[in-house]
Amino acid sequence: MKTKKYKFKEKPLPKAEEPVATYGPTAANSNDVIIPNLSSESLGDKPEGFDACYARLKAEADEKFGNKELMTVEEYFGKLWYIVEGLYENI
């Protein structure tokens, strides 16, 4: 039995596309248009004094929550949250 190919009377609808992530200095969208990234900081940039502040907060968290290799989930996230809150206070 022979089959015939279906012919569209109208053009098919365009398909949805994922948005393009702009993680670099520039990004191209689906139409090959270059979009500059206007972010002033790149992913590798750290503010001045970040490493010293992190080291101080980690030492304080180790003292407060203990420096164990095996921790419960509550201990781990308590320690992590302590460091994150301290870093946000210094912004």
C-alpha positions as CSV (number, residue, x, y, z in Angstrom):
1,M,0.0,0.0,0.0
2,K,1.4,3.4,-0.9
3,T,1.5,6.3,1.5
4,K,1.3,10.0,0.7
5,K,3.3,12.7,2.5
6,Y,1.1,15.1,4.3
7,K,1.3,18.7,2.9
8,F,0.8,21.5,5.4
9,K,-1.7,24.2,4.2
10,E,-0.2,26.7,6.6
11,K,3.4,27.1,7.9
12,P,4.0,25.2,11.1
13,L,4.0,27.3,14.4
14,P,7.4,28.3,15.7
15,K,8.7,26.1,18.5
16,A,9.5,27.6,21.9
17,E,13.2,28.1,22.7
18,E,15.1,28.2,25.9
19,P,16.5,31.7,26.8
20,V,20.2,32.1,26.2
21,A,22.3,32.3,29.3
22,T,24.6,35.4,29.3
23,Y,27.5,34.1,31.4
24,G,30.3,35.6,29.4
25,P,31.1,39.1,28.1
26,T,28.7,38.5,25.1
27,A,26.1,36.0,24.1
28,A,24.3,35.2,20.9
29,N,20.6,34.5,20.7
30,S,18.8,32.2,18.3
31,N,19.0,34.8,15.5
32,D,22.8,35.1,15.9
33,V,22.4,38.6,17.4
34,I,25.2,39.4,19.8
35,I,24.0,40.7,23.2
36,P,26.6,42.3,25.5
37,N,26.6,41.3,29.1
38,L,26.3,44.6,31.1
39,S,27.3,43.0,34.4
40,S,30.1,44.8,36.1
41,E,31.5,41.7,37.8
42,S,32.4,38.4,36.3
43,L,32.0,35.1,38.0
44,G,35.7,35.0,39.1
45,D,35.8,38.5,40.7
46,K,35.9,38.7,44.5
47,P,35.5,41.8,46.5
48,E,38.5,43.1,48.4
49,G,39.0,41.3,51.7
50,F,36.7,38.5,50.9
51,D,39.2,35.7,51.6
52,A,40.2,37.2,54.9
53,C,36.6,37.6,56.0
54,Y,35.7,34.1,54.9
55,A,38.7,32.6,56.8
56,R,37.7,34.5,59.9
57,L,34.0,33.4,59.7
58,K,35.0,29.8,59.0
59,A,37.3,29.8,62.0
60,E,34.4,31.2,64.2
61,A,32.0,28.6,62.7
62,D,34.5,25.8,63.4
63,E,34.8,27.0,67.0
64,K,31.0,27.3,67.5
65,F,29.9,24.1,65.7
66,G,33.0,22.0,66.0
67,N,35.4,20.9,63.3
68,K,34.2,17.3,62.7
69,E,34.5,15.2,59.6
70,L,31.1,13.7,60.0
71,M,28.3,16.1,60.8
72,T,24.5,16.0,60.9
73,V,22.6,17.9,58.2
74,E,21.6,20.5,60.8
75,E,25.2,21.0,62.0
76,Y,26.5,21.3,58.4
77,F,23.8,23.8,57.3
78,G,24.0,25.7,60.6
79,K,27.8,26.2,60.0
80,L,27.2,27.1,56.4
81,W,24.4,29.5,57.2
82,Y,26.6,31.2,59.9
83,I,29.3,31.9,57.2
84,V,26.8,33.1,54.6
85,E,25.1,35.5,57.0
86,G,28.4,36.9,58.1
87,L,29.5,37.5,54.5
88,Y,26.2,39.3,53.7
89,E,26.6,41.5,56.7
90,N,29.9,42.7,55.3
91,I,28.5,43.7,51.9
